[in-house]
Amino acid sequence: MRIATQRILTKAGYRVIWAGDGDEALVLAGSGAPDLIVLDMLLPKLSGPEVLRSLKKNALTAHIPVVVLSSLPQNNGRKLVQEGAAAFLAKGPLLENPGLLLEAIKGALSKTTVAHPQ
């Protein structure tokens, strides 16, 4: 899934930076100020929900939209959106229709005013 997602995003013209686990994701987000984060819920070290909560609690990263990818049921997606995710996408349909990810990213970015905290 990671390789497929990277190909989709790179082909669409996005610059992609990958984190190998939840801890690394938080470090990269805090130091690199990405425009958007695509977050898998199943990560080593810190889980996706823990990463999402940490991102939204940190003033340096709270403004970054997060698109969540998961194989969890849709009702968990509603909870993640309530916790700050810009969008929730089930992994299964993404394999059949990669455009869903690009639509979610464009939607999340269009709702965001790029204003990085000082």
Phi and psi restraints in degrees (range 20) as a CNS / XPLOR table:
assign (resid 1 and name C) (resid 2 and name N)
       (resid 2 and name CA) (resid 2 and name C) 1.0 -61.8 20.0 2
assign (resid 2 and name N) (resid 2 and name CA)
       (resid 2 and name C) (resid 3 and name N) 1.0 -45.3 20.0 2
assign (resid 2 and name C) (resid 3 and name N)
       (resid 3 and name CA) (resid 3 and name C) 1.0 -66.0 20.0 2
assign (resid 3 and name N) (resid 3 and name CA)
       (resid 3 and name C) (resid 4 and name N) 1.0 -43.0 20.0 2
assign (resid 3 and name C) (resid 4 and name N)
       (resid 4 and name CA) (resid 4 and name C) 1.0 -62.3 20.0 2
assign (resid 4 and name N) (resid 4 and name CA)
       (resid 4 and name C) (resid 5 and name N) 1.0 -42.6 20.0 2
assign (resid 4 and name C) (resid 5 and name N)
       (resid 5 and name CA) (resid 5 and name C) 1.0 -64.1 20.0 2
assign (resid 5 and name N) (resid 5 and name CA)
       (resid 5 and name C) (resid 6 and name N) 1.0 -43.2 20.0 2
assign (resid 5 and name C) (resid 6 and name N)
       (resid 6 and name CA) (resid 6 and name C) 1.0 -61.0 20.0 2
assign (resid 6 and name N) (resid 6 and name CA)
       (resid 6 and name C) (resid 7 and name N) 1.0 -42.6 20.0 2
assign (resid 6 and name C) (resid 7 and name N)
       (resid 7 and name CA) (resid 7 and name C) 1.0 -63.3 20.0 2
assign (resid 7 and name N) (resid 7 and name CA)
       (resid 7 and name C) (resid 8 and name N) 1.0 -44.3 20.0 2
assign (resid 7 and name C) (resid 8 and name N)
       (resid 8 and name CA) (resid 8 and name C) 1.0 -58.7 20.0 2
assign (resid 8 and name N) (resid 8 and name CA)
       (resid 8 and name C) (resid 9 and name N) 1.0 -48.5 20.0 2
assign (resid 8 and name C) (resid 9 and name N)
       (resid 9 and name CA) (resid 9 and name C) 1.0 -69.4 20.0 2
assign (resid 9 and name N) (resid 9 and name CA)
       (resid 9 and name C) (resid 10 and name N) 1.0 -41.8 20.0 2
assign (resid 9 and name C) (resid 10 and name N)
       (resid 10 and name CA) (resid 10 and name C) 1.0 -64.3 20.0 2
assign (resid 10 and name N) (resid 10 and name CA)
       (resid 10 and name C) (resid 11 and name N) 1.0 -43.7 20.0 2
assign (resid 10 and name C) (resid 11 and name N)
       (resid 11 and name CA) (resid 11 and name C) 1.0 -62.3 20.0 2
assign (resid 11 and name N) (resid 11 and name CA)
       (resid 11 and name C) (resid 12 and name N) 1.0 -32.6 20.0 2
assign (resid 11 and name C) (resid 12 and name N)
       (resid 12 and name CA) (resid 12 and name C) 1.0 -80.8 20.0 2
assign (resid 12 and name N) (resid 12 and name CA)
       (resid 12 and name C) (resid 13 and name N) 1.0 -1.5 20.0 2
assign (resid 12 and name C) (resid 13 and name N)
       (resid 13 and name CA) (resid 13 and name C) 1.0 97.6 20.0 2
assign (resid 13 and name N) (resid 13 and name CA)
       (resid 13 and name C) (resid 14 and name N) 1.0 7.6 20.0 2
assign (resid 13 and name C) (resid 14 and name N)
       (resid 14 and name CA) (resid 14 and name C) 1.0 -86.4 20.0 2
assign (resid 14 and name N) (resid 14 and name CA)
       (resid 14 and name C) (resid 15 and name N) 1.0 145.2 20.0 2
assign (resid 14 and name C) (resid 15 and name N)
       (resid 15 and name CA) (resid 15 and name C) 1.0 -87.5 20.0 2
assign (resid 15 and name N) (resid 15 and name CA)
       (resid 15 and name C) (resid 16 and name N) 1.0 127.8 20.0 2
assign (resid 15 and name C) (resid 16 and name N)
       (resid 16 and name CA) (resid 16 and name C) 1.0 -114.2 20.0 2
assign (resid 16 and name N) (resid 16 and name CA)
       (resid 16 and name C) (resid 17 and name N) 1.0 130.8 20.0 2
assign (resid 16 and name C) (resid 17 and name N)
       (resid 17 and name CA) (resid 17 and name C) 1.0 -122.5 20.0 2
assign (resid 17 and name N) (resid 17 and name CA)
       (resid 17 and name C) (resid 18 and name N) 1.0 132.4 20.0 2
assign (resid 17 and name C) (resid 18 and name N)
       (resid 18 and name CA) (resid 18 and name C) 1.0 -110.2 20.0 2
assign (resid 18 and name N) (resid 18 and name CA)
       (resid 18 and name C) (resid 19 and name N) 1.0 144.4 20.0 2
assign (resid 18 and name C) (resid 19 and name N)
       (resid 19 and name CA) (resid 19 and name C) 1.0 -112.2 20.0 2
assign (resid 19 and name N) (resid 19 and name CA)
       (resid 19 and name C) (resid 20 and name N) 1.0 141.0 20.0 2
assign (resid 19 and name C) (resid 20 and name N)
       (resid 20 and name CA) (resid 20 and name C) 1.0 -83.6 20.0 2
assign (resid 20 and name N) (resid 20 and name CA)
       (resid 20 and name C) (resid 21 and name N) 1.0 -17.5 20.0 2
assign (resid 20 and name C) (resid 21 and name N)
       (resid 21 and name CA) (resid 21 and name C) 1.0 -157.0 20.0 2
assign (resid 21 and name N) (resid 21 and name CA)
       (resid 21 and name C) (resid 22 and name N) 1.0 176.5 20.0 2
assign (resid 21 and name C) (resid 22 and name N)
       (resid 22 and name CA) (resid 22 and name C) 1.0 -63.4 20.0 2
assign (resid 22 and name N) (resid 22 and name CA)
       (resid 22 and name C) (resid 23 and name N) 1.0 -39.8 20.0 2
assign (resid 22 and name C) (resid 23 and name N)
       (resid 23 and name CA) (resid 23 and name C) 1.0 -61.6 20.0 2
assign (resid 23 and name N) (resid 23 and name CA)
       (resid 23 and name C) (resid 24 and name N) 1.0 -47.2 20.0 2
assign (resid 23 and name C) (resid 24 and name N)
       (resid 24 and name CA) (resid 24 and name C) 1.0 -63.9 20.0 2
assign (resid 24 and name N) (resid 24 and name CA)
       (resid 24 and name C) (resid 25 and name N) 1.0 -36.2 20.0 2
assign (resid 24 and name C) (resid 25 and name N)
       (resid 25 and name CA) (resid 25 and name C) 1.0 -60.1 20.0 2
assign (resid 25 and name N) (resid 25 and name CA)
       (resid 25 and name C) (resid 26 and name N) 1.0 -43.1 20.0 2
assign (resid 25 and name C) (resid 26 and name N)
       (resid 26 and name CA) (resid 26 and name C) 1.0 -66.2 20.0 2
assign (resid 26 and name N) (resid 26 and name CA)
       (resid 26 and name C) (resid 27 and name N) 1.0 -40.2 20.0 2
assign (resid 26 and name C) (resid 27 and name N)
       (resid 27 and name CA) (resid 27 and name C) 1.0 -64.2 20.0 2
assign (resid 27 and name N) (resid 27 and name CA)
       (resid 27 and name C) (resid 28 and name N) 1.0 -47.6 20.0 2
assign (resid 27 and name C) (resid 28 and name N)
       (resid 28 and name CA) (resid 28 and name C) 1.0 -63.3 20.0 2
assign (resid 28 and name N) (resid 28 and name CA)
       (resid 28 and name C) (resid 29 and name N) 1.0 -41.7 20.0 2
assign (resid 28 and name C) (resid 29 and name N)
       (resid 29 and name CA) (resid 29 and name C) 1.0 -64.4 20.0 2
assign (resid 29 and name N) (resid 29 and name CA)
       (resid 29 and name C) (resid 30 and name N) 1.0 -39.9 20.0 2
assign (resid 29 and name C) (resid 30 and name N)
       (resid 30 and name CA) (resid 30 and name C) 1.0 -72.3 20.0 2
assign (resid 30 and name N) (resid 30 and name CA)
       (resid 30 and name C) (resid 31 and name N) 1.0 -31.5 20.0 2
assign (resid 30 and name C) (resid 31 and name N)
       (resid 31 and name CA) (resid 31 and name C) 1.0 -97.2 20.0 2
assign (resid 31 and name N) (resid 31 and name CA)
       (resid 31 and name C) (resid 32 and name N) 1.0 -25.5 20.0 2
assign (resid 31 and name C) (resid 32 and name N)
       (resid 32 and name CA) (resid 32 and name C) 1.0 -102.4 20.0 2
assign (resid 32 and name N) (resid 32 and name CA)
       (resid 32 and name C) (resid 33 and name N) 1.0 -11.7 20.0 2
assign (resid 32 and name C) (resid 33 and name N)
       (resid 33 and name CA) (resid 33 and name C) 1.0 43.9 20.0 2
assign (resid 33 and name N) (resid 33 and name CA)
       (resid 33 and name C) (resid 34 and name N) 1.0 63.3 20.0 2
assign (resid 33 and name C) (resid 34 and name N)
       (resid 34 and name CA) (resid 34 and name C) 1.0 -66.8 20.0 2
assign (resid 34 and name N) (resid 34 and name CA)
       (resid 34 and name C) (resid 35 and name N) 1.0 158.1 20.0 2
assign (resid 34 and name C) (resid 35 and name N)
       (resid 35 and name CA) (resid 35 and name C) 1.0 -74.2 20.0 2
assign (resid 35 and name N) (resid 35 and name CA)
       (resid 35 and name C) (resid 36 and name N) 1.0 -26.2 20.0 2
assign (resid 35 and name C) (resid 36 and name N)
       (resid 36 and name CA) (resid 36 and name C) 1.0 -159.3 20.0 2
assign (resid 36 and name N) (resid 36 and name CA)
       (resid 36 and name C) (resid 37 and name N) 1.0 150.9 20.0 2
assign (resid 36 and name C) (resid 37 and name N)
       (resid 37 and name CA) (resid 37 and name C) 1.0 -122.0 20.0 2
assign (resid 37 and name N) (resid 37 and name CA)
       (resid 37 and name C) (resid 38 and name N) 1.0 130.0 20.0 2
assign (resid 37 and name C) (resid 38 and name N)
       (resid 38 and name CA) (resid 38 and name C) 1.0 -100.4 20.0 2
assign (resid 38 and name N) (resid 38 and name CA)
       (resid 38 and name C) (resid 39 and name N) 1.0 117.8 20.0 2
assign (resid 38 and name C) (resid 39 and name N)
       (resid 39 and name CA) (resid 39 and name C) 1.0 -119.1 20.0 2
assign (resid 39 and name N) (resid 39 and name CA)
       (resid 39 and name C) (resid 40 and name N) 1.0 120.6 20.0 2
assign (resid 39 and name C) (resid 40 and name N)
       (resid 40 and name CA) (resid 40 and name C) 1.0 -82.0 20.0 2
assign (resid 40 and name N) (resid 40 and name CA)
       (resid 40 and name C) (resid 41 and name N) 1.0 146.0 20.0 2
assign (resid 40 and name C) (resid 41 and name N)
       (resid 41 and name CA) (resid 41 and name C) 1.0 -80.9 20.0 2
assign (resid 41 and name N) (resid 41 and name CA)
       (resid 41 and name C) (resid 42 and name N) 1.0 -22.1 20.0 2
assign (resid 41 and name C) (resid 42 and name N)
       (resid 42 and name CA) (resid 42 and name C) 1.0 -104.2 20.0 2
assign (resid 42 and name N) (resid 42 and name CA)
       (resid 42 and name C) (resid 43 and name N) 1.0 95.5 20.0 2
assign (resid 42 and name C) (resid 43 and name N)
       (resid 43 and name CA) (resid 43 and name C) 1.0 -124.9 20.0 2
assign (resid 43 and name N) (resid 43 and name CA)
       (resid 43 and name C) (resid 44 and name N) 1.0 150.0 20.0 2
assign (resid 43 and name C) (resid 44 and name N)
       (resid 44 and name CA) (resid 44 and name C) 1.0 -68.6 20.0 2
assign (resid 44 and name N) (resid 44 and name CA)
       (resid 44 and name C) (resid 45 and name N) 1.0 159.3 20.0 2
assign (resid 44 and name C) (resid 45 and name N)
       (resid 45 and name CA) (resid 45 and name C) 1.0 67.2 20.0 2
assign (resid 45 and name N) (resid 45 and name CA)
       (resid 45 and name C) (resid 46 and name N) 1.0 -89.5 20.0 2
assign (resid 45 and name C) (resid 46 and name N)
       (resid 46 and name CA) (resid 46 and name C) 1.0 -96.3 20.0 2
assign (resid 46 and name N) (resid 46 and name CA)
       (resid 46 and name C) (resid 47 and name N) 1.0 136.7 20.0 2
assign (resid 46 and name C) (resid 47 and name N)
       (resid 47 and name CA) (resid 47 and name C) 1.0 -74.6 20.0 2
assign (resid 47 and name N) (resid 47 and name CA)
       (resid 47 and name C) (resid 48 and name N) 1.0 164.6 20.0 2
assign (resid 47 and name C) (resid 48 and name N)
       (resid 48 and name CA) (resid 48 and name C) 1.0 -55.1 20.0 2
assign (resid 48 and name N) (resid 48 and name CA)
       (resid 48 and name C) (resid 49 and name N) 1.0 -48.3 20.0 2
assign (resid 48 and name C) (resid 49 and name N)
       (resid 49 and name CA) (resid 49 and name C) 1.0 -59.9 20.0 2
assign (resid 49 and name N) (resid 49 and name CA)
       (resid 49 and name C) (resid 50 and name N) 1.0 -37.3 20.0 2
assign (resid 49 and name C) (resid 50 and name N)
       (resid 50 and name CA) (resid 50 and name C) 1.0 -65.6 20.0 2
assign (resid 50 and name N) (resid 50 and name CA)
       (resid 50 and name C) (resid 51 and name N) 1.0 -40.1 20.0 2
assign (resid 50 and name C) (resid 51 and name N)
       (resid 51 and name CA) (resid 51 and name C) 1.0 -64.5 20.0 2
assign (resid 51 and name N) (resid 51 and name CA)
       (resid 51 and name C) (resid 52 and name N) 1.0 -45.6 20.0 2
assign (resid 51 and name C) (resid 52 and name N)
       (resid 52 and name CA) (resid 52 and name C) 1.0 -58.2 20.0 2
assign (resid 52 and name N) (resid 52 and name CA)
       (resid 52 and name C) (resid 53 and name N) 1.0 -48.4 20.0 2
assign (resid 52 and name C) (resid 53 and name N)
       (resid 53 and name CA) (resid 53 and name C) 1.0 -61.6 20.0 2
assign (resid 53 and name N) (resid 53 and name CA)
       (resid 53 and name C) (resid 54 and name N) 1.0 -41.8 20.0 2
assign (resid 53 and name C) (resid 54 and name N)
       (resid 54 and name CA) (resid 54 and name C) 1.0 -64.9 20.0 2
assign (resid 54 and name N) (resid 54 and name CA)
       (resid 54 and name C) (resid 55 and name N) 1.0 -41.6 20.0 2
assign (resid 54 and name C) (resid 55 and name N)
       (resid 55 and name CA) (resid 55 and name C) 1.0 -60.7 20.0 2
assign (resid 55 and name N) (resid 55 and name CA)
       (resid 55 and name C) (resid 56 and name N) 1.0 -43.3 20.0 2
assign (resid 55 and name C) (resid 56 and name N)
       (resid 56 and name CA) (resid 56 and name C) 1.0 -76.8 20.0 2
assign (resid 56 and name N) (resid 56 and name CA)
       (resid 56 and name C) (resid 57 and name N) 1.0 -19.6 20.0 2
assign (resid 56 and name C) (resid 57 and name N)
       (resid 57 and name CA) (resid 57 and name C) 1.0 -85.7 20.0 2
assign (resid 57 and name N) (resid 57 and name CA)
       (resid 57 and name C) (resid 58 and name N) 1.0 -18.9 20.0 2
assign (resid 57 and name C) (resid 58 and name N)
       (resid 58 and name CA) (resid 58 and name C) 1.0 -92.2 20.0 2
assign (resid 58 and name N) (resid 58 and name CA)
       (resid 58 and name C) (resid 59 and name N) 1.0 123.5 20.0 2
assign (resid 58 and name C) (resid 59 and name N)
       (resid 59 and name CA) (resid 59 and name C) 1.0 -58.9 20.0 2
assign (resid 59 and name N) (resid 59 and name CA)
       (resid 59 and name C) (resid 60 and name N) 1.0 -28.1 20.0 2
assign (resid 59 and name C) (resid 60 and name N)
       (resid 60 and name CA) (resid 60 and name C) 1.0 -75.4 20.0 2
assign (resid 60 and name N) (resid 60 and name CA)
       (resid 60 and name C) (resid 61 and name N) 1.0 -22.2 20.0 2
assign (resid 60 and name C) (resid 61 and name N)
       (resid 61 and name CA) (resid 61 and name C) 1.0 -122.1 20.0 2
assign (resid 61 and name N) (resid 61 and name CA)
       (resid 61 and name C) (resid 62 and name N) 1.0 -6.9 20.0 2
assign (resid 61 and name C) (resid 62 and name N)
       (resid 62 and name CA) (resid 62 and name C) 1.0 -60.2 20.0 2
assign (resid 62 and name N) (resid 62 and name CA)
       (resid 62 and name C) (resid 63 and name N) 1.0 -29.6 20.0 2
assign (resid 62 and name C) (resid 63 and name N)
       (resid 63 and name CA) (resid 63 and name C) 1.0 -78.9 20.0 2
assign (resid 63 and name N) (resid 63 and name CA)
       (resid 63 and name C) (resid 64 and name N) 1.0 -12.9 20.0 2
assign (resid 63 and name C) (resid 64 and name N)
       (resid 64 and name CA) (resid 64 and name C) 1.0 -77.0 20.0 2
assign (resid 64 and name N) (resid 64 and name CA)
       (resid 64 and name C) (resid 65 and name N) 1.0 122.8 20.0 2
assign (resid 64 and name C) (resid 65 and name N)
       (resid 65 and name CA) (resid 65 and name C) 1.0 -68.0 20.0 2
assign (resid 65 and name N) (resid 65 and name CA)
       (resid 65 and name C) (resid 66 and name N) 1.0 142.3 20.0 2
assign (resid 65 and name C) (resid 66 and name N)
       (resid 66 and name CA) (resid 66 and name C) 1.0 -122.4 20.0 2
assign (resid 66 and name N) (resid 66 and name CA)
       (resid 66 and name C) (resid 67 and name N) 1.0 120.7 20.0 2
assign (resid 66 and name C) (resid 67 and name N)
       (resid 67 and name CA) (resid 67 and name C) 1.0 -100.6 20.0 2
assign (resid 67 and name N) (resid 67 and name CA)
       (resid 67 and name C) (resid 68 and name N) 1.0 120.7 20.0 2
assign (resid 67 and name C) (resid 68 and name N)
       (resid 68 and name CA) (resid 68 and name C) 1.0 -95.3 20.0 2
assign (resid 68 and name N) (resid 68 and name CA)
       (resid 68 and name C) (resid 69 and name N) 1.0 132.2 20.0 2
assign (resid 68 and name C) (resid 69 and name N)
       (resid 69 and name CA) (resid 69 and name C) 1.0 -110.6 20.0 2
assign (resid 69 and name N) (resid 69 and name CA)
       (resid 69 and name C) (resid 70 and name N) 1.0 132.0 20.0 2
assign (resid 69 and name C) (resid 70 and name N)
       (resid 70 and name CA) (resid 70 and name C) 1.0 -157.0 20.0 2
assign (resid 70 and name N) (resid 70 and name CA)
       (resid 70 and name C) (resid 71 and name N) 1.0 156.6 20.0 2
assign (resid 70 and name C) (resid 71 and name N)
       (resid 71 and name CA) (resid 71 and name C) 1.0 -101.4 20.0 2
assign (resid 71 and name N) (resid 71 and name CA)
       (resid 71 and name C) (resid 72 and name N) 1.0 7.4 20.0 2
assign (resid 71 and name C) (resid 72 and name N)
       (resid 72 and name CA) (resid 72 and name C) 1.0 -71.4 20.0 2
assign (resid 72 and name N) (resid 72 and name CA)
       (resid 72 and name C) (resid 73 and name N) 1.0 157.8 20.0 2
assign (resid 72 and name C) (resid 73 and name N)
       (resid 73 and name CA) (resid 73 and name C) 1.0 -61.6 20.0 2
assign (resid 73 and name N) (resid 73 and name CA)
       (resid 73 and name C) (resid 74 and name N) 1.0 156.3 20.0 2
assign (resid 73 and name C) (resid 74 and name N)
       (resid 74 and name CA) (resid 74 and name C) 1.0 -57.0 20.0 2
assign (resid 74 and name N) (resid 74 and name CA)
       (resid 74 and name C) (resid 75 and name N) 1.0 -33.8 20.0 2
assign (resid 74 and name C) (resid 75 and name N)
       (resid 75 and name CA) (resid 75 and name C) 1.0 -63.7 20.0 2
assign (resid 75 and name N) (resid 75 and name CA)
       (resid 75 and name C) (resid 76 and name N) 1.0 -30.4 20.0 2
assign (resid 75 and name C) (resid 76 and name N)
       (resid 76 and name CA) (resid 76 and name C) 1.0 -68.0 20.0 2
assign (resid 76 and name N) (resid 76 and name CA)
       (resid 76 and name C) (resid 77 and name N) 1.0 -31.1 20.0 2
assign (resid 76 and name C) (resid 77 and name N)
       (resid 77 and name CA) (resid 77 and name C) 1.0 -63.3 20.0 2
assign (resid 77 and name N) (resid 77 and name CA)
       (resid 77 and name C) (resid 78 and name N) 1.0 -40.5 20.0 2
assign (resid 77 and name C) (resid 78 and name N)
       (resid 78 and name CA) (resid 78 and name C) 1.0 -60.9 20.0 2
assign (resid 78 and name N) (resid 78 and name CA)
       (resid 78 and name C) (resid 79 and name N) 1.0 -41.5 20.0 2
assign (resid 78 and name C) (resid 79 and name N)
       (resid 79 and name CA) (resid 79 and name C) 1.0 -64.2 20.0 2
assign (resid 79 and name N) (resid 79 and name CA)
       (resid 79 and name C) (resid 80 and name N) 1.0 -41.8 20.0 2
assign (resid 79 and name C) (resid 80 and name N)
       (resid 80 and name CA) (resid 80 and name C) 1.0 -65.3 20.0 2
assign (resid 80 and name N) (resid 80 and name CA)
       (resid 80 and name C) (resid 81 and name N) 1.0 -37.2 20.0 2
assign (resid 80 and name C) (resid 81 and name N)
       (resid 81 and name CA) (resid 81 and name C) 1.0 -65.7 20.0 2
assign (resid 81 and name N) (resid 81 and name CA)
       (resid 81 and name C) (resid 82 and name N) 1.0 -39.7 20.0 2
assign (resid 81 and name C) (resid 82 and name N)
       (resid 82 and name CA) (resid 82 and name C) 1.0 -62.9 20.0 2
assign (resid 82 and name N) (resid 82 and name CA)
       (resid 82 and name C) (resid 83 and name N) 1.0 -30.4 20.0 2
assign (resid 82 and name C) (resid 83 and name N)
       (resid 83 and name CA) (resid 83 and name C) 1.0 -84.6 20.0 2
assign (resid 83 and name N) (resid 83 and name CA)
       (resid 83 and name C) (resid 84 and name N) 1.0 0.4 20.0 2
assign (resid 83 and name C) (resid 84 and name N)
       (resid 84 and name CA) (resid 84 and name C) 1.0 123.1 20.0 2
assign (resid 84 and name N) (resid 84 and name CA)
       (resid 84 and name C) (resid 85 and name N) 1.0 -4.9 20.0 2
assign (resid 84 and name C) (resid 85 and name N)
       (resid 85 and name CA) (resid 85 and name C) 1.0 -67.0 20.0 2
assign (resid 85 and name N) (resid 85 and name CA)
       (resid 85 and name C) (resid 86 and name N) 1.0 140.0 20.0 2
assign (resid 85 and name C) (resid 86 and name N)
       (resid 86 and name CA) (resid 86 and name C) 1.0 -75.6 20.0 2
assign (resid 86 and name N) (resid 86 and name CA)
       (resid 86 and name C) (resid 87 and name N) 1.0 -29.6 20.0 2
assign (resid 86 and name C) (resid 87 and name N)
       (resid 87 and name CA) (resid 87 and name C) 1.0 -159.5 20.0 2
assign (resid 87 and name N) (resid 87 and name CA)
       (resid 87 and name C) (resid 88 and name N) 1.0 156.3 20.0 2
assign (resid 87 and name C) (resid 88 and name N)
       (resid 88 and name CA) (resid 88 and name C) 1.0 -126.9 20.0 2
assign (resid 88 and name N) (resid 88 and name CA)
       (resid 88 and name C) (resid 89 and name N) 1.0 127.8 20.0 2
assign (resid 88 and name C) (resid 89 and name N)
       (resid 89 and name CA) (resid 89 and name C) 1.0 -128.7 20.0 2
assign (resid 89 and name N) (resid 89 and name CA)
       (resid 89 and name C) (resid 90 and name N) 1.0 132.0 20.0 2
assign (resid 89 and name C) (resid 90 and name N)
       (resid 90 and name CA) (resid 90 and name C) 1.0 -75.2 20.0 2
assign (resid 90 and name N) (resid 90 and name CA)
       (resid 90 and name C) (resid 91 and name N) 1.0 139.8 20.0 2
assign (resid 90 and name C) (resid 91 and name N)
       (resid 91 and name CA) (resid 91 and name C) 1.0 -66.0 20.0 2
assign (resid 91 and name N) (resid 91 and name CA)
       (resid 91 and name C) (resid 92 and name N) 1.0 -39.7 20.0 2
assign (resid 91 and name C) (resid 92 and name N)
       (resid 92 and name CA) (resid 92 and name C) 1.0 -52.5 20.0 2
assign (resid 92 and name N) (resid 92 and name CA)
       (resid 92 and name C) (resid 93 and name N) 1.0 -56.6 20.0 2
assign (resid 92 and name C) (resid 93 and name N)
       (resid 93 and name CA) (resid 93 and name C) 1.0 -62.8 20.0 2
assign (resid 93 and name N) (resid 93 and name CA)
       (resid 93 and name C) (resid 94 and name N) 1.0 -24.8 20.0 2
assign (resid 93 and name C) (resid 94 and name N)
       (resid 94 and name CA) (resid 94 and name C) 1.0 -64.9 20.0 2
assign (resid 94 and name N) (resid 94 and name CA)
       (resid 94 and name C) (resid 95 and name N) 1.0 -34.1 20.0 2
assign (resid 94 and name C) (resid 95 and name N)
       (resid 95 and name CA) (resid 95 and name C) 1.0 -66.1 20.0 2
assign (resid 95 and name N) (resid 95 and name CA)
       (resid 95 and name C) (resid 96 and name N) 1.0 -33.2 20.0 2
assign (resid 95 and name C) (resid 96 and name N)
       (resid 96 and name CA) (resid 96 and name C) 1.0 -83.5 20.0 2
assign (resid 96 and name N) (resid 96 and name CA)
       (resid 96 and name C) (resid 97 and name N) 1.0 -31.1 20.0 2
assign (resid 96 and name C) (resid 97 and name N)
       (resid 97 and name CA) (resid 97 and name C) 1.0 -139.2 20.0 2
assign (resid 97 and name N) (resid 97 and name CA)
       (resid 97 and name C) (resid 98 and name N) 1.0 83.5 20.0 2
assign (resid 97 and name C) (resid 98 and name N)
       (resid 98 and name CA) (resid 98 and name C) 1.0 -61.4 20.0 2
assign (resid 98 and name N) (resid 98 and name CA)
       (resid 98 and name C) (resid 99 and name N) 1.0 -19.3 20.0 2
assign (resid 98 and name C) (resid 99 and name N)
       (resid 99 and name CA) (resid 99 and name C) 1.0 -62.2 20.0 2
assign (resid 99 and name N) (resid 99 and name CA)
       (resid 99 and name C) (resid 100 and name N) 1.0 -23.9 20.0 2
assign (resid 99 and name C) (resid 100 and name N)
       (resid 100 and name CA) (resid 100 and name C) 1.0 -59.8 20.0 2
assign (resid 100 and name N) (resid 100 and name CA)
       (resid 100 and name C) (resid 101 and name N) 1.0 -40.0 20.0 2
assign (resid 100 and name C) (resid 101 and name N)
       (resid 101 and name CA) (resid 101 and name C) 1.0 -66.5 20.0 2
assign (resid 101 and name N) (resid 101 and name CA)
       (resid 101 and name C) (resid 102 and name N) 1.0 -44.6 20.0 2
assign (resid 101 and name C) (resid 102 and name N)
       (resid 102 and name CA) (resid 102 and name C) 1.0 -64.1 20.0 2
assign (resid 102 and name N) (resid 102 and name CA)
       (resid 102 and name C) (resid 103 and name N) 1.0 -38.6 20.0 2
assign (resid 102 and name C) (resid 103 and name N)
       (resid 103 and name CA) (resid 103 and name C) 1.0 -63.2 20.0 2
assign (resid 103 and name N) (resid 103 and name CA)
       (resid 103 and name C) (resid 104 and name N) 1.0 -43.2 20.0 2
assign (resid 103 and name C) (resid 104 and name N)
       (resid 104 and name CA) (resid 104 and name C) 1.0 -64.7 20.0 2
assign (resid 104 and name N) (resid 104 and name CA)
       (resid 104 and name C) (resid 105 and name N) 1.0 -40.2 20.0 2
assign (resid 104 and name C) (resid 105 and name N)
       (resid 105 and name CA) (resid 105 and name C) 1.0 -66.5 20.0 2
assign (resid 105 and name N) (resid 105 and name CA)
       (resid 105 and name C) (resid 106 and name N) 1.0 -46.7 20.0 2
assign (resid 105 and name C) (resid 106 and name N)
       (resid 106 and name CA) (resid 106 and name C) 1.0 -60.9 20.0 2
assign (resid 106 and name N) (resid 106 and name CA)
       (resid 106 and name C) (resid 107 and name N) 1.0 -41.1 20.0 2
assign (resid 106 and name C) (resid 107 and name N)
       (resid 107 and name CA) (resid 107 and name C) 1.0 -64.0 20.0 2
assign (resid 107 and name N) (resid 107 and name CA)
       (resid 107 and name C) (resid 108 and name N) 1.0 -43.5 20.0 2
assign (resid 107 and name C) (resid 108 and name N)
       (resid 108 and name CA) (resid 108 and name C) 1.0 -65.6 20.0 2
assign (resid 108 and name N) (resid 108 and name CA)
       (resid 108 and name C) (resid 109 and name N) 1.0 -41.1 20.0 2
assign (resid 108 and name C) (resid 109 and name N)
       (resid 109 and name CA) (resid 109 and name C) 1.0 -70.1 20.0 2
assign (resid 109 and name N) (resid 109 and name CA)
       (resid 109 and name C) (resid 110 and name N) 1.0 -33.1 20.0 2
assign (resid 109 and name C) (resid 110 and name N)
       (resid 110 and name CA) (resid 110 and name C) 1.0 -70.9 20.0 2
assign (resid 110 and name N) (resid 110 and name CA)
       (resid 110 and name C) (resid 111 and name N) 1.0 -22.6 20.0 2
assign (resid 110 and name C) (resid 111 and name N)
       (resid 111 and name CA) (resid 111 and name C) 1.0 -86.0 20.0 2
assign (resid 111 and name N) (resid 111 and name CA)
       (resid 111 and name C) (resid 112 and name N) 1.0 -8.1 20.0 2
assign (resid 111 and name C) (resid 112 and name N)
       (resid 112 and name CA) (resid 112 and name C) 1.0 -103.7 20.0 2
assign (resid 112 and name N) (resid 112 and name CA)
       (resid 112 and name C) (resid 113 and name N) 1.0 129.3 20.0 2
assign (resid 112 and name C) (resid 113 and name N)
       (resid 113 and name CA) (resid 113 and name C) 1.0 -90.2 20.0 2
assign (resid 113 and name N) (resid 113 and name CA)
       (resid 113 and name C) (resid 114 and name N) 1.0 122.7 20.0 2
assign (resid 113 and name C) (resid 114 and name N)
       (resid 114 and name CA) (resid 114 and name C) 1.0 -76.0 20.0 2
assign (resid 114 and name N) (resid 114 and name CA)
       (resid 114 and name C) (resid 115 and name N) 1.0 97.5 20.0 2
assign (resid 114 and name C) (resid 115 and name N)
       (resid 115 and name CA) (resid 115 and name C) 1.0 -138.5 20.0 2
assign (resid 115 and name N) (resid 115 and name CA)
       (resid 115 and name C) (resid 116 and name N) 1.0 98.9 20.0 2
assign (resid 115 and name C) (resid 116 and name N)
       (resid 116 and name CA) (resid 116 and name C) 1.0 -82.1 20.0 2
assign (resid 116 and name N) (resid 116 and name CA)
       (resid 116 and name C) (resid 117 and name N) 1.0 135.1 20.0 2
assign (resid 116 and name C) (resid 117 and name N)
       (resid 117 and name CA) (resid 117 and name C) 1.0 -63.8 20.0 2
assign (resid 117 and name N) (resid 117 and name CA)
       (resid 117 and name C) (resid 118 and name N) 1.0 148.9 20.0 2
